[in-house]
Amino acid sequence: MKTVEQYKKRVAFHPVTALKYLALTLVGFSCILPFVWVALSSVKPDREIYSNSFGLPKVWVWSNYKDAWKGAQVATSFLNSIFYSFTSVALLILVAAMASYILARVWTSKILYNFFALGIMIPIHAVIIPMLMILRRLGLVNTRLGIILAYTVAELSFSIFILVAFMKTIPREIEEAAQIDGSSRLRTFFQIILPISKPGLATIGTFAFINSWNDLLLALVITSGPKLSTLNLACFNLRGLYVQHYGLITAGLMIMMIPVIVIYIFFQEQLVKGITAGAVKS
């Protein structure tokens, strides 16, 4: 049984520990500070943003949100972003899950797996020109299907990397029992493997949604015109040519951030489980 002295010795507060907590506090504060500035600036007049950057607004200008929603067709772009993001996530989950199952159970070659994982090292900026050329030959430039396929391809390597590690932790005895009961491999995949893989699927789905929602480059290159514009592109178009209305721009940024924050709050537990699931082997 531990004595009081041993317990006090174990929980003693060392200077090194204090420095660690201080460093973490500063890092956390530096991460939160930009969000605070954007939130406060979105309800301020432009002149007060310069004179009172981090203070509470003297005059709360809620009309910035109304003007941002009407400006640059933000409402249409908001619906477009929702459609692009959810559709690309659904397509990505289906394709990545099927490919990961094959790599984890059938074609277990490390060379083939590393070939897919190699895509994580290649930034999207390096392949955007070949991607654009392929979409142009297929007649998918400036189409909804083109932007959805681009978002799916951009997240495929990372998704396969996560899901293969997750599916390797699933005991093979579950599939063998299903096969003894007469289940085909396709039925086993959809009725057994996919439900078990929900944490991994939630992880890749959350990452893919956030990345597609925040994308500007692919939407800027593949689409043209306000009818197919994404919310990020619409917020980019809120800027002025000579004068920047930061109250209007930050209001648009807040509109863009809210769905991502809500999704992360609801799926943060599955996000952590999916990332760490493949790290521990039984």
URWOSUL-V439274 format. One record per run of one state. SS is the DSSP state (alpha for helix, beta for strand, coil for the rest). FROM is the first residue (numbers start at 1). TO is the last residue. If there is no record, write none. Layout:
ss->SS from->FROM to->TO
ss->SS from->FROM to->TO
This chain:
ss->coil from->1 to->3
ss->alpha from->4 to->10
ss->coil from->11 to->14
ss->alpha from->15 to->41
ss->coil from->42 to->45
ss->alpha from->46 to->51
ss->coil from->52 to->62
ss->alpha from->63 to->106
ss->coil from->107 to->109
ss->alpha from->110 to->121
ss->coil from->122 to->123
ss->alpha from->124 to->137
ss->coil from->138 to->143
ss->alpha from->144 to->167
ss->coil from->168 to->171
ss->alpha from->172 to->180
ss->coil from->181 to->184
ss->alpha from->185 to->196
ss->coil from->197 to->197
ss->alpha from->198 to->214
ss->coil from->215 to->216
ss->alpha from->217 to->222
ss->coil from->223 to->225
ss->alpha from->226 to->228
ss->coil from->229 to->230
ss->alpha from->231 to->236
ss->coil from->237 to->245
ss->alpha from->246 to->277
ss->coil from->278 to->282
